[in-house]
Amino acid sequence: MEYRRLGAGEALPMTALCAIGFGPEPHQLTTPACGLRVQVNLRALVGTGLTELWHADGKVEGGRDGQVHFASAGRYLAGRVEIDEQAAGGLIGAARAAYEAISDFTRRSGHRHLLRMYNYFSDINAGSGDAQRYKLFCSGRAAGFRALTGPSWPAATAIGRQDHSPLLQVYWLAANEPGAALENPRQISAFNYPRQYGPAAPIFSRAMQIRGAMLISGTASVLGHASHHADDLPAQLAEVLRNLASLRQAGGGAAPASGGGTLLKIYLRDATQAGFVAASLREQLSAQTQFLILGADICRPELLVEIDAAHLGHGP
């Protein structure tokens, strides 16, 4: 995995399993016919023009299976499902349809082990009580995932776009061999959250170790199951970095939150704070760390920042 700045019309490498762009319009890139393309309408606040590339370990072959678009090569597969909420009767229906399609495809695939999932939809904090949209998404995801059994849940991110579009986007990385799921000793496992967080608990592991990498889920200022430092961005950012360090330790890595070969995606509610966050990260993290800062909403209204990470060269 890497973030790469590519010129207009520049060809992606033939090893590109998946290319992810951020912003309203895709960059004008020449993509191998077999690679998967994903475009997420999150404004890049720092790292404008960067493309996230997942590289393959073999010849890339792409295709479509119903609602699933995919590309595979060697050990890995990248997949994408996009569902219109309005056509699905709402967000619960869209999430259920997306995860039923993913579950059905994965059961039949040669890459049966889900490692890392990304979920993006708009207005994530809208609604109240059990009708809050993140809780609706969790209910639909749980219903769609019921048919899929495995030793562990994948690492995951669920983030709110700020574009008011009815499109639910899910994309993922799968493999032909399982990873090793990890939990954070500082946090209750999300799938064991108490009822106050909705009728269905969020279904994901805090991190997934795979051959040569640790893939960390979206991580916020949460201890146990409760949000901490409400509306205090510097304190929340510091808590997120402590949670990332805790996960590295749990996986047998060093305590620092980052190191060489690390990719971070920072989701930031208030775009005007991007300069502060970037300066803080540059001061605290290794020079080898690559990061993007994206304008986005976090799953709980009091949370201002969330970070997901890929530590390369780290894993069983």
Buried (B, 14 or more C-beta within 10 A) or exposed (E): BBBBEBEEEEEBEEBBBBBBBBBEEBBEBEBBEBBBBBBBBBBBBBBEBBBBBBBBEEEBBBEEEEBBBBBBBBBBBBBBBBBEBEEBEBBBBBBBBBBBBBBBBBEEBEBBBBBBBBBBBBBBBBBEEEEBBBBBBBBBBBBBBEEBEBEBBBBBBBBBBBBEBBBBBBBBBBBBEBBBBBBBEBBBBBBEBEEEBBEBBBBBBBBBBBEEBBBBBBBBBBBEBEBBBEEBBBBBBBBBBBBBBBBBBBBEBEEBBBBEBBBBBBBBBEBEBBEBBBEBBEEBBEEEBBBBBBBBBBBBBBBBBBBBBBBBEBBE
